[in-house]
């Protein structure tokens, strides 16, 4: 099994036939192995408020589950695994370029999410608002 490993970090392990998501289950911090033949597609998305940037562990919309990653807000890419059902799994990697390259080279369907101009503009506006100095919430906390 060790010879089949294509990529490994503290968050995931990609082999020739599956991906191991570490720290998947809450609260027991167990790992989950997903075979590639169960995955319909892999989508790479830019991190934002709506794609899971601030989702450290678990789900916010009851359709996408994220394994534990305290550094997710700083990551440059989020991968979404679709199974052809409502439920999907999102994950990040320490080296997203290497993981993306593996998905492309092994023939797994990797999609870049193309957002409409309106949605993209909304995401940029929301992200810009959270980064704007001096912006206060109703509780008086400044970002």
C-alpha positions in Angstrom: 0.0 0.0 0.0 2.9 2.4 0.7 4.1 2.2 -2.9 0.7 3.4 -4.1 0.8 6.7 -2.3 1.1 9.7 -4.7 0.8 12.5 -2.2 0.8 12.7 1.6 0.6 15.5 4.1 -0.9 16.0 7.6 -4.4 16.6 6.1 -4.8 14.0 3.3 -3.2 11.0 1.6 -3.8 10.4 -2.1 -3.1 6.9 -3.4 -3.7 5.4 -6.9 -7.2 4.2 -5.9 -8.4 6.4 -3.1 -8.0 9.5 -0.9 -7.7 9.4 2.9 -9.1 12.4 4.6 -7.5 12.7 8.1 -9.4 14.2 11.0 -12.7 13.6 9.3 -15.1 12.5 12.0 -16.3 14.7 14.8 -15.6 14.5 17.7 -13.5 11.3 17.5 -11.0 12.7 15.0 -11.0 9.6 12.8 -9.9 9.3 9.2 -12.1 8.4 6.2 -11.0 6.7 3.0 -12.9 7.4 -0.1 -12.3 5.2 -3.2 -12.1 7.1 -6.5 -14.7 4.8 -8.2 -17.3 6.3 -5.8 -16.4 9.9 -6.8 -18.4 11.5 -9.6 -16.3 14.6 -9.9 -13.7 16.8 -8.2 -14.2 20.5 -8.3 -11.5 23.0 -7.4 -12.8 26.3 -6.0 -11.3 29.5 -4.7 -11.8 29.9 -1.0 -14.5 32.4 0.0 -17.2 32.8 2.6 -19.6 30.7 0.5 -17.2 27.9 -0.5 -15.9 26.9 3.0 -13.0 29.2 3.7 -14.0 29.7 7.3 -15.4 26.1 7.8 -12.7 24.7 10.1 -14.5 21.4 10.7 -18.0 20.0 9.9 -20.7 21.6 7.8 -22.5 24.9 7.6 -25.1 24.0 5.0 -25.7 20.3 5.7 -24.6 19.3 2.2 -20.8 19.6 2.4 -18.7 18.2 5.1 -15.1 19.4 5.8 -12.5 17.5 7.8 -10.6 19.4 10.5 -8.1 22.0 9.1 -7.3 25.0 11.3 -5.4 26.6 8.5 -8.2 26.4 5.9 -8.8 30.2 5.9 -5.2 30.6 4.6 -5.3 27.9 2.0 -5.4 28.9 -1.7 -7.7 26.1 -3.0 -10.6 24.0 -1.8 -11.5 20.7 -3.4 -15.1 19.4 -3.5 -15.8 15.7 -4.0 -19.2 15.0 -5.5 -20.9 11.6 -5.3 -23.9 12.3 -7.5 -26.1 12.9 -4.5 -26.9 16.0 -2.4 -24.0 15.3 0.0 -20.4 16.2 -0.9 -17.0 16.4 0.9 -14.8 19.4 0.8 -11.1 19.3 1.7 -7.9 21.2 1.5 -4.2 20.2 1.1 -1.0 21.7 2.3 0.2 21.7 -1.4 -2.9 22.2 -3.5 -0.8 22.5 -6.7 0.5 19.0 -6.3 -2.9 17.6 -5.5 -4.5 19.3 -8.4 -1.7 18.0 -10.7 -2.4 14.4 -9.4 -6.1 14.7 -10.2 -5.4 16.0 -13.7 -2.7 13.4 -14.5 -4.6 10.4 -13.2 -7.6 11.2 -15.3 -10.1 12.1 -12.5 -12.5 14.7 -13.6 -11.3 18.0 -12.2 -13.6 20.9 -12.7 -13.0 24.6 -12.1 -16.2 26.2 -10.8 -17.2 28.9 -13.2 -19.3 31.4 -11.3 -21.6 33.9 -12.9 -20.5 37.5 -12.8 -23.2 38.4 -10.3 -22.1 35.6 -7.8 -18.5 36.4 -8.3 -19.1 40.1 -7.7 -21.1 39.3 -4.5 -18.3 37.0 -3.2 -15.7 39.7 -3.8 -17.8 42.3 -2.1 -18.4 40.2 0.9 -14.8 39.3 1.2 -13.7 42.9 0.8 -16.2 44.0 3.5 -14.7 41.6 6.0 -11.2 42.8 5.2 -12.0 46.5 5.3 -10.3 48.2 8.2 -12.6 49.9 10.8 -15.7 47.9 9.8 -17.7 47.1 12.9 -20.4 44.6 13.5 -23.5 45.2 15.6 -21.4 43.9 18.6 -18.7 46.6 18.0 -16.0 44.1 17.0 -13.7 45.4 14.4 -12.2 43.3 11.6 
